[in-house]
Amino acid sequence: MGSLENGRYNPSILLAFKIARYFHMSIEDIFIYEEEES
């Protein structure tokens, strides 16, 4: 969890769904998607 919080790990979509389900939250409530500037 620490790596997720620090932005050092990018979870797979399956892991994101499992984490959201565990906490009874939506993926959008847990994870913030930020596009990288090119």
C-alpha positions in Angstrom: 0.0 0.0 0.0 2.9 2.4 0.7 4.1 2.2 -2.9 0.6 2.9 -4.1 0.3 6.0 -1.9 3.8 7.3 -2.9 3.1 6.9 -6.6 5.8 4.3 -7.1 3.5 1.5 -8.2 0.9 1.6 -11.0 -1.8 -1.1 -10.1 -3.4 -3.3 -12.7 -7.1 -2.7 -13.4 -7.9 -6.0 -11.7 -6.0 -5.0 -8.5 -7.7 -1.6 -8.6 -11.1 -3.2 -8.7 -10.2 -5.6 -5.8 -8.9 -2.7 -3.7 -12.1 -0.7 -4.4 -14.3 -3.6 -3.6 -12.5 -4.3 -0.4 -13.0 -0.7 0.8 -16.6 -0.6 -0.6 -15.7 2.4 -2.7 -15.5 3.2 -6.4 -12.2 3.2 -8.2 -12.5 6.9 -8.9 -12.8 7.6 -5.1 -9.5 5.8 -4.5 -7.3 6.4 -7.5 -6.7 9.7 -9.3 -5.8 9.5 -13.0 -3.4 12.2 -14.1 -2.2 12.3 -17.7 1.5 12.8 -18.2 2.5 15.9 -20.3 4.4 15.1 -23.4 
